[in-house]
Amino acid sequence: MKILLIGGVGTLGTAVGSALTEREHEVITVGRATGDLRFDISDPEQTAALYEQAGQVDAVVSTAGDVPYKPVVELSAEDYESAFRGKVRSQIELVRQGTRRVAERGSFTLITGVLSRDPIPTSSAASMANGAVEAFVLAAAKEIAPQRVNAVSPTVFTESLEKYGSFFPGIPPVDLAEVAQAYVRSVEGADTGRIYTLS
């Protein structure tokens, strides 16, 4: 399959790209400043340009989403709008615009995260964004068939425990390799409207 991988050079994106490449897929990485193609998908016009340059693909995989972390009383309206643009609208646009660019039985796999179901202090913007993406996946799956859409919702990565583990006390981590396999399942399987929770 020809697969667009958004955020393909980040921590998760690298693992997902390796897993897909090992299964002999053609993976095209997309990032703001690095990757095979350089586009900022938080801008709908750049998403359109991305699809125009990439041409027809079999699957779109997203491993990227930017959200701010602050206490509720310190988050501004712009912070919440930033979370929406960076993780929700960006991924909605991948699907909305992508239905015309992805194969008839192709798929979209989006990224959410544990904070939609198990928030931590300072995570209200991230929790909001994750929950919105998951709700979108459930709704969109009913409308875009036979194309498919799913989301992967991991907890903190085992490989990132040293940096982020203190923010997730008592929450079991998950290995990047296991998260990458959830993406493989979404791309190669038959599921749609699924939220793959990994913890």
C-alpha positions in Angstrom: 0.0 0.0 0.0 1.0 3.6 -0.5 0.6 5.3 2.9 0.9 8.9 4.0 2.4 9.0 7.5 1.8 12.3 9.3 4.5 13.0 11.9 6.6 10.3 10.5 9.9 11.4 12.0 8.7 11.8 15.6 9.0 9.2 18.4 5.8 7.4 17.5 5.9 8.1 13.8 9.3 6.5 13.5 8.1 3.3 15.2 4.9 3.2 13.0 6.9 3.9 9.9 9.3 1.1 10.6 6.5 -1.3 11.3 4.7 -0.5 8.1 7.9 -0.5 6.0 8.8 -3.9 7.4 5.5 -5.1 6.0 6.6 -3.8 2.6 4.3 -0.8 2.4 5.4 2.4 0.6 5.5 5.0 3.4 5.7 8.7 2.6 6.5 10.7 5.7 5.0 14.2 6.2 6.1 16.9 8.7 6.4 20.6 9.1 10.2 20.8 8.8 11.3 17.2 8.1 10.0 14.2 6.1 9.5 13.3 2.5 6.9 16.0 2.1 6.8 19.3 4.1 3.4 20.5 5.1 1.7 21.9 8.2 -1.6 20.0 8.5 -2.9 22.4 11.1 -3.6 24.6 8.1 -6.4 23.2 5.9 -5.0 24.8 2.8 -1.7 23.0 3.4 -3.6 19.8 3.8 -5.2 20.3 0.4 -1.7 21.0 -1.1 -0.4 17.9 0.6 -3.0 15.7 -1.0 -2.5 17.4 -4.4 1.2 16.6 -4.3 0.9 13.1 -2.9 -1.8 12.0 -5.3 -3.9 8.9 -4.7 -3.0 6.9 -1.6 -4.3 3.7 0.1 -4.1 4.9 3.7 -3.4 8.0 5.8 -1.9 7.5 9.2 -1.5 10.4 11.8 0.9 10.2 14.7 1.0 13.9 15.4 -1.0 16.5 17.3 0.0 19.6 19.3 -1.8 20.6 22.5 -0.9 23.0 25.4 -0.6 21.8 29.0 -1.5 24.3 31.7 -3.9 24.4 34.7 -7.4 25.2 33.7 -7.3 28.6 35.4 -4.2 29.5 33.3 -5.5 28.2 29.9 -6.8 30.9 27.7 -9.5 30.7 25.0 -6.7 30.8 22.5 -5.0 27.8 24.2 -8.2 25.7 23.7 -8.5 26.9 20.1 -4.8 25.9 19.6 -5.5 22.4 20.9 -8.5 22.2 18.6 -6.5 23.3 15.6 -3.4 21.3 16.4 -5.0 17.9 17.1 -8.7 18.0 16.2 -9.3 20.1 13.1 -6.0 18.9 11.6 -7.0 15.3 11.8 -10.6 16.0 10.8 -9.3 17.7 7.7 -7.1 14.7 6.8 -10.3 12.7 6.7 -12.7 15.3 5.2 -10.4 16.2 2.4 -8.8 12.7 2.1 -12.0 10.9 1.2 -11.4 12.1 -2.4 -7.8 11.1 -2.4 -7.8 7.7 -0.6 -8.6 4.5 -2.3 -12.2 3.3 -2.3 -11.5 0.7 0.5 -8.6 2.7 2.0 -8.3 3.9 5.6 -7.5 6.7 8.0 -5.9 6.1 11.4 -5.8 9.0 13.8 -4.1 9.6 17.1 -5.8 10.3 20.4 -4.5 9.2 23.8 -5.2 8.1 27.4 -6.1 11.6 28.6 -9.5 11.3 27.0 -10.4 8.6 29.6 -7.9 9.2 32.4 -7.0 12.9 32.6 -4.1 14.3 34.6 -3.6 17.8 36.0 -2.9 20.4 33.3 -4.5 18.1 30.6 -7.9 19.6 30.1 -7.1 21.0 26.6 -5.5 17.6 25.6 -8.4 15.7 27.1 -10.8 17.8 25.2 -9.0 17.3 21.9 -8.6 13.5 22.4 -12.3 13.1 23.2 -13.3 15.2 20.2 -11.2 13.1 17.8 -12.6 9.9 19.2 -16.2 11.2 18.8 -15.4 12.2 15.2 -14.1 8.8 14.4 -17.3 7.1 15.7 -19.4 9.4 13.6 -17.3 9.5 10.4 -17.1 5.8 10.2 -20.8 5.6 9.6 -20.6 7.9 6.7 -17.4 7.2 4.7 -17.8 3.4 4.1 -16.4 1.5 2.4 -13.4 3.7 3.4 -12.5 3.1 7.1 -11.4 5.3 10.0 -10.0 4.4 13.4 -8.0 5.9 16.2 -5.1 4.7 18.3 -5.3 5.8 22.0 -2.1 4.9 23.9 -1.0 5.7 27.4 2.5 7.0 28.1 5.2 5.2 26.1 7.6 2.9 28.0 10.4 4.5 26.1 9.3 8.0 27.4 8.9 7.1 31.1 12.1 8.9 32.1 10.8 12.2 30.7 7.0 11.9 31.2 6.4 9.1 33.7 6.0 11.4 36.7 2.9 12.9 35.0 1.2 9.5 34.8 1.5 8.0 38.3 0.1 4.5 38.5 -0.9 4.5 34.9 0.7 1.5 33.1 2.9 2.4 30.2 2.9 0.8 26.7 5.8 -0.1 24.5 6.1 1.8 21.2 6.2 -1.5 19.3 2.8 -2.4 20.6 1.3 1.0 19.6 2.8 0.6 16.2 1.1 -2.8 15.8 -2.3 -1.1 16.5 -1.6 1.1 13.5 -0.7 -1.9 11.4 -4.0 -3.5 12.5 -6.0 -0.5 11.5 -4.3 -0.1 8.1 -4.4 -3.8 7.1 -7.5 -5.0 8.9 -11.2 -4.5 8.4 -12.2 -2.5 11.5 -13.8 0.9 11.3 -15.1 3.2 14.0 -12.7 1.6 16.5 -10.7 3.3 19.2 -7.7 1.1 20.0 -6.9 1.7 23.6 -3.5 0.7 24.7 -2.3 0.7 28.3 
